[in-house]
């Protein structure tokens, strides 16, 4: 690997780590950089996931006061994330992925709509529950049925999972972007860790490329986490919508045309 390729991977990691910890969608930068370094697509995808995992975890830890309380429900969230990611990674390793790839743009487009109209959806759900039951719905950020399917997706494909997580968690938290984003970073890192371990066991990770990008992503993760702490909620919501639309368009072009 020459110096220019190494520099490109490090810079892509820095940019991708910043974007991932703030919004999601780092794969637009980092996966493309892995392909640009000459890696085959499957190896590029696996190496990309390995590279971004520590940065997301570090971003979650840097703003850990916004995480759910460390109780039984939180442990359930962690276990569900690990199990879902393992199931998704095994699905990728042992089954053809063409059908799922066709659905990816639809999933990302749906997630973007959830972010765009999350406040209205959350308000409508609460209003309906008040009318029917006399109380707001008891749905918590640690609800396993909400996060398990997204964790399976994260382990199987991964790209755009941050947008999906923020979409779901924003509704659960009533639009609290900061809490949703920190939990998103934690769940994403857990999903990626499990999938990365399985990919490493299979021997499909290019470690020099992954480690070079990882160094940049660690710094980027800290930068993005700090920006997410102070950025106005509406600006971050617009950023998520823009990234979601871009991801939807890119993957629709890639898999449908």
C-alpha positions as CSV (number, residue, x, y, z in Angstrom):
1,X,0.0,0.0,0.0
2,X,1.5,3.4,-1.0
3,X,1.5,6.6,1.1
4,X,-1.3,8.3,-0.9
5,X,-3.7,5.3,-0.4
6,X,-2.9,5.2,3.3
7,X,-3.5,8.9,3.6
8,X,-6.8,8.5,1.7
9,X,-8.0,5.8,4.1
10,X,-7.0,7.8,7.2
11,X,-8.8,10.9,5.9
12,X,-11.9,8.9,4.9
13,X,-11.9,7.4,8.4
14,X,-11.8,10.9,10.0
15,X,-14.6,12.2,7.9
16,X,-16.6,9.1,8.2
17,X,-16.2,8.8,11.9
18,X,-17.3,12.4,12.4
19,X,-20.4,11.8,10.2
20,X,-21.2,8.4,11.8
21,X,-21.2,9.7,15.4
22,X,-23.4,12.7,14.4
23,X,-25.9,11.4,12.0
24,X,-24.9,8.1,10.3
25,X,-24.2,7.4,6.6
26,X,-20.4,7.1,7.0
27,X,-20.4,4.3,4.5
28,X,-20.9,6.8,1.7
29,X,-17.3,8.0,2.4
30,X,-15.6,5.0,4.0
31,X,-16.9,2.2,1.9
32,X,-16.1,4.1,-1.3
33,X,-12.6,4.7,0.1
34,X,-12.1,1.0,0.7
35,X,-13.2,0.3,-2.9
36,X,-10.8,3.0,-4.1
37,X,-8.0,1.3,-2.3
38,X,-8.6,-1.7,-4.6
39,X,-10.4,-4.0,-2.1
40,X,-13.1,-6.4,-3.4
41,X,-16.6,-5.4,-2.4
42,X,-17.1,-8.0,0.3
43,X,-13.7,-7.5,1.8
44,X,-14.3,-3.7,1.6
45,X,-17.6,-4.0,3.4
46,X,-16.2,-6.2,6.2
47,X,-13.0,-4.0,6.6
48,X,-15.2,-0.9,6.7
49,X,-17.3,-2.2,9.5
50,X,-14.2,-3.2,11.6
51,X,-12.8,0.3,11.0
52,X,-15.8,2.2,12.3
53,X,-16.7,0.1,15.3
54,X,-14.4,1.7,17.9
55,X,-15.2,5.2,16.9
56,X,-18.9,4.7,17.4
57,X,-18.3,3.1,20.8
58,X,-16.1,6.0,21.9
59,X,-18.7,8.5,20.7
60,X,-21.3,6.8,22.9
61,X,-19.0,6.8,25.9
62,X,-18.1,10.5,25.5
63,X,-21.8,11.5,26.0
64,X,-22.8,8.5,28.2
65,X,-25.0,10.7,30.6
66,X,-27.6,10.6,27.8
67,X,-27.7,6.8,27.7
68,X,-30.6,4.9,29.4
69,X,-30.2,3.9,33.1
70,X,-28.0,0.9,33.7
71,X,-30.8,-1.5,34.6
72,X,-32.4,-4.7,33.5
73,X,-34.0,-3.1,30.5
74,X,-30.6,-1.6,29.4
75,X,-29.0,-5.1,29.7
76,X,-31.8,-6.4,27.5
77,X,-31.1,-3.8,24.9
78,X,-27.4,-4.8,24.8
79,X,-28.3,-8.5,24.5
80,X,-30.9,-7.9,21.8
81,X,-28.4,-5.8,19.9
82,X,-25.7,-8.5,20.1
83,X,-28.1,-11.3,19.1
84,X,-29.7,-9.3,16.3
85,X,-26.3,-8.4,14.8
86,X,-25.1,-12.0,15.0
87,X,-28.2,-13.2,13.2
88,X,-27.7,-10.5,10.5
89,X,-24.0,-11.3,10.0
90,X,-24.7,-15.0,9.7
91,X,-27.5,-14.3,7.3
92,X,-25.0,-12.3,5.1
93,X,-22.4,-15.1,5.3
94,X,-24.7,-18.0,4.4
95,X,-27.5,-16.7,2.2
96,X,-27.6,-14.7,-1.1
97,X,-28.2,-11.0,-0.4
98,X,-29.7,-9.8,-3.7
99,X,-33.3,-9.7,-2.5
100,X,-32.3,-7.8,0.6
101,X,-30.2,-5.4,-1.4
102,X,-33.2,-4.5,-3.5
103,X,-35.1,-3.6,-0.2
104,X,-32.3,-1.4,1.2
105,X,-33.3,1.8,-0.6
106,X,-36.9,1.3,0.5
107,X,-35.8,0.8,4.1
108,X,-33.6,3.9,4.0
109,X,-36.3,6.0,2.3
110,X,-38.8,4.9,5.0
111,X,-36.4,5.7,7.7
112,X,-35.8,9.2,6.3
113,X,-39.6,9.8,6.3
114,X,-39.7,8.7,9.9
115,X,-37.1,11.3,10.8
116,X,-38.8,14.0,8.8
117,X,-42.2,13.4,10.4
118,X,-41.0,11.9,13.7
119,X,-42.4,14.7,15.9
120,X,-45.8,14.4,14.3
121,X,-45.8,10.6,14.5
122,X,-44.8,10.7,18.2
123,X,-47.4,13.3,19.0
124,X,-50.1,11.3,17.2
125,X,-49.2,8.1,19.0
126,X,-49.3,9.8,22.3
127,X,-52.6,11.6,21.6
128,X,-54.2,8.3,20.4
129,X,-53.1,6.6,23.6
130,X,-54.5,9.4,25.8
131,X,-57.8,9.1,24.0
132,X,-58.0,5.3,24.1
133,X,-56.3,4.5,27.4
134,X,-56.2,7.8,29.3
135,X,-52.3,7.7,29.5
136,X,-49.3,8.1,27.2
137,X,-47.9,4.9,25.6
138,X,-45.3,3.1,27.7
139,X,-42.6,2.7,25.1
140,X,-39.1,3.1,26.2
141,X,-35.8,3.6,24.4
142,X,-34.7,0.1,25.6
143,X,-37.7,-1.7,24.1
144,X,-36.3,-4.9,22.5
145,X,-39.0,-5.3,19.8
146,X,-38.1,-1.9,18.4
147,X,-34.3,-2.4,18.2
148,X,-34.0,-6.1,17.4
149,X,-35.0,-5.9,13.7
150,X,-32.7,-2.9,13.2
151,X,-29.9,-4.8,14.8
152,X,-30.4,-7.7,12.4
153,X,-30.2,-5.2,9.5
154,X,-27.1,-3.6,11.1
155,X,-25.3,-7.0,11.2
156,X,-26.5,-8.0,7.7
157,X,-25.9,-4.9,5.7
158,X,-25.0,-2.0,8.0
159,X,-25.0,0.9,5.6
160,X,-27.6,3.5,6.7
161,X,-28.3,1.7,10.0
162,X,-27.6,5.0,11.9
163,X,-30.4,6.7,10.0
164,X,-32.8,3.8,10.7
165,X,-31.9,3.9,14.4
166,X,-32.3,7.6,14.8
167,X,-35.6,7.4,13.0
168,X,-37.0,4.8,15.4
169,X,-35.4,6.2,18.6
170,X,-36.5,9.8,17.8
171,X,-40.1,8.6,17.9
172,X,-39.6,6.7,21.1
173,X,-37.8,9.7,22.8
174,X,-40.4,12.2,21.6
175,X,-37.8,13.9,19.3
176,X,-34.9,14.1,21.8
177,X,-32.1,14.0,19.2
178,X,-29.2,13.9,21.6
179,X,-30.5,10.9,23.6
180,X,-31.5,9.1,20.4
181,X,-28.1,9.8,18.8
182,X,-26.0,8.5,21.8
183,X,-28.1,5.3,22.0
184,X,-27.7,5.0,18.2
185,X,-23.9,5.1,18.6
186,X,-23.9,2.5,21.3
187,X,-26.2,0.1,19.4
188,X,-24.3,0.6,16.2
189,X,-21.0,-0.2,17.9
190,X,-22.4,-3.3,19.4
191,X,-23.9,-4.5,16.1
192,X,-20.6,-3.8,14.3
193,X,-18.5,-5.5,16.9
194,X,-20.4,-8.8,16.6
195,X,-20.5,-8.7,12.9
196,X,-16.8,-7.7,12.7
197,X,-15.8,-10.6,14.9
198,X,-17.6,-13.1,12.6
199,X,-16.1,-11.5,9.5
200,X,-12.6,-11.7,11.1
201,X,-13.1,-15.4,11.9
202,X,-14.0,-15.9,8.3
203,X,-10.8,-14.2,7.2
204,X,-12.4,-11.5,5.0
205,X,-11.0,-8.4,6.8
206,X,-8.1,-6.5,5.2
207,X,-6.4,-5.5,8.5
208,X,-3.9,-2.9,7.2
209,X,-6.7,-0.9,5.5
210,X,-9.1,-1.4,8.4
211,X,-6.5,-0.2,11.0
212,X,-5.5,2.9,9.0
213,X,-9.1,3.9,8.6
214,X,-9.8,3.1,12.3
215,X,-7.3,5.6,13.5
216,X,-9.0,8.4,11.6
217,X,-12.4,7.2,12.6
218,X,-11.5,7.3,16.4
219,X,-10.6,10.9,16.1
220,X,-13.7,11.7,14.0
221,X,-16.0,9.9,16.4
222,X,-14.9,12.2,19.3
223,X,-15.3,15.3,17.1
224,X,-18.7,14.3,15.9
225,X,-19.9,13.4,19.4
226,X,-18.9,16.9,20.6
227,X,-20.7,18.6,17.7
228,X,-23.8,16.5,18.3
229,X,-23.9,17.7,22.0
230,X,-24.2,21.4,21.1
231,X,-25.8,21.4,17.7
232,X,-29.4,22.6,17.6
233,X,-31.9,19.8,17.3
234,X,-33.6,21.2,14.2
235,X,-30.2,21.5,12.4
236,X,-29.3,17.9,13.2
237,X,-32.7,16.7,12.1
238,X,-32.3,18.4,8.8
239,X,-28.8,16.8,8.5
240,X,-30.2,13.4,9.1
241,X,-32.9,13.9,6.5
242,X,-30.3,15.1,3.9
243,X,-28.0,12.2,4.6
244,X,-31.0,9.8,4.5
245,X,-32.1,11.2,1.1
246,X,-28.6,10.9,-0.2
247,X,-28.2,7.3,1.0
248,X,-31.5,6.4,-0.5
249,X,-30.6,7.8,-3.9
250,X,-27.1,6.3,-3.9
251,X,-28.3,2.8,-3.0
252,X,-31.3,3.0,-5.3
253,X,-28.9,3.8,-8.2
254,X,-26.5,1.1,-7.1
255,X,-29.0,-1.8,-6.7
256,X,-31.9,-0.9,-8.9
257,X,-30.2,0.4,-12.1
